[in-house]
Every structure is written in C-alpha cells, then in structure tokens.
Amino acid sequence: MDNCIFCQIAAGKIPGTIVYQDDEVMAFRDINKQAREHIVFIPKRHLSASLADLKPEDSEILVWILTAAQQVARDLGLEHGYRLVTNSGPDATQSVFHLHFHLLGGEQLTGWLGSAHQPGREEA
C-alpha cells in the first residue's frame, strides 16, 4: 500500500534502523521508543491492518514474527526478559494499520502488565 508508512519502510522508500530482516519479516528501531530497547516487527507484505484482521491463510506470518522476535531479543541480550505486544484497533492505541508487534526491553518495565493491580479489577 502506497500510503502505509511500514510498507514504505519495508520497500526502502523511508529509512529505518533495521535490526533484522528475512524474506518475510523486517524489524527496526521505533523512532518513538517506549523502553531502552523498542523494536517494531512487521510482515514485509501488507497482509492485514491488525491481528484482528489477519486471515487464517496468512497466520504463518505469526510464526515468522515470533521467531524473529526471539532472535532479536537474544541478539540484544535481553536475557532478563522483554515484552512483545500488538495493538489491534484505535481503542488499543494502534496508530499504523499494518500488522506489527513491539518488542520492549532492556530495563525493568512498568505499567499494569507488570503489576499486581489491573485496571477494572477491584482490590479484595
């Protein structure tokens, strides 16, 4: 898609700091990083807007992305842990509608995913 920023990065039309790529997947540093290490993983082809829109016949890309994320995490020395997330839709704060995952790590992560309290759950 011509107007998709991630498609343009994958095509080399927009520069990015690439940390991994193979025939199916590309990973690059996020320019608006939310952790010491913040890497974005995309399928090189525009398969869907988000995980919610992925077709069953395209699900193999998930294996490719997870395998790439595992390799990059190893390469970055994230042996103490990392977070791999995807946002699906505007209510989840998705801003680029090209299936992608964020790898966050390199420091102690905070936020409700890392705490005992979760929004919407009353304390007993």
C-alpha positions in Angstrom: 0.0 0.0 0.0 1.5 3.3 -1.1 0.3 5.3 1.9 1.3 2.9 4.6 4.5 4.0 6.4 5.5 0.5 7.3 5.1 -0.6 3.6 7.3 2.3 2.7 10.0 1.3 5.3 9.9 -2.3 4.0 10.3 -1.1 0.4 13.3 1.1 1.4 11.4 4.4 0.5 11.6 5.6 4.1 14.8 5.0 6.1 14.7 2.9 9.2 17.3 1.5 11.6 16.9 -2.2 10.5 17.9 -4.7 13.1 16.6 -7.9 11.4 15.1 -8.9 8.1 14.5 -12.1 6.1 12.2 -12.8 3.1 9.0 -12.3 5.2 9.8 -10.1 8.2 11.5 -6.8 8.9 12.4 -5.4 12.3 13.5 -1.8 13.0 14.0 0.5 15.9 10.9 2.5 16.8 11.5 6.3 16.5 9.2 7.0 19.5 10.7 4.4 21.8 8.9 3.4 25.0 11.7 1.4 26.5 15.5 1.3 26.3 15.1 -1.3 23.5 12.0 -0.8 21.4 11.9 -2.8 18.1 8.9 -3.0 15.7 8.4 -6.2 13.7 6.3 -6.2 10.5 5.5 -8.6 7.7 7.1 -7.1 4.6 3.8 -7.6 2.8 0.8 -5.7 3.9 -1.4 -8.7 4.9 -3.8 -7.0 7.3 -4.4 -3.9 9.3 -4.0 -5.7 12.6 -4.1 -9.1 14.3 -7.9 -8.8 14.4 -8.0 -8.7 10.6 -5.4 -11.4 9.8 -6.9 -14.2 7.6 -6.3 -17.8 8.6 -4.3 -18.5 5.4 -1.9 -15.7 6.5 -1.4 -16.9 10.1 2.0 -18.4 9.3 3.4 -14.9 9.5 2.9 -15.0 13.2 5.4 -17.9 13.5 7.9 -15.9 11.4 7.4 -12.8 13.5 7.7 -14.7 16.8 10.8 -16.4 15.6 12.4 -13.1 14.5 11.5 -11.5 17.9 13.2 -14.4 19.7 16.3 -14.0 17.7 16.4 -10.2 18.1 15.9 -10.5 21.8 18.8 -12.9 22.0 21.0 -10.6 19.9 20.1 -7.6 22.1 21.0 -9.5 25.3 17.5 -9.4 26.7 18.0 -12.5 28.8 16.3 -10.8 31.8 13.1 -10.5 29.9 11.1 -8.5 27.4 7.6 -7.7 26.3 6.1 -8.5 22.9 2.8 -6.7 22.2 0.5 -5.8 19.4 -2.3 -3.2 19.4 -5.4 -4.0 17.4 -7.6 -1.0 16.6 -7.9 2.6 17.7 -9.2 1.7 21.2 -5.9 -0.1 21.8 -3.9 3.0 20.5 -3.0 1.4 17.2 -1.7 4.2 15.0 -0.3 2.4 12.0 -2.7 0.0 10.4 -0.2 -2.6 9.2 0.1 -5.7 11.3 3.0 -5.2 13.7 4.4 -6.1 17.0 6.5 -4.2 19.5 9.4 -5.7 21.4 10.2 -3.7 24.6 13.0 -4.5 27.0 16.5 -3.6 28.2 15.2 -2.3 31.5 12.6 -3.1 34.2 9.3 -2.5 32.5 6.4 -0.9 34.4 2.7 -0.5 33.7 -0.3 -2.6 34.6 1.0 -5.6 32.6 3.9 -5.8 35.1 2.0 -5.1 38.3 -0.4 -7.0 40.5 -3.2 -4.4 40.0 -5.0 -4.4 36.7 -7.4 -1.6 35.6 -11.0 -2.6 36.0 -10.3 -5.1 38.8 -11.3 -4.1 42.3 -8.9 -4.9 45.1 -10.3 -7.5 47.5 
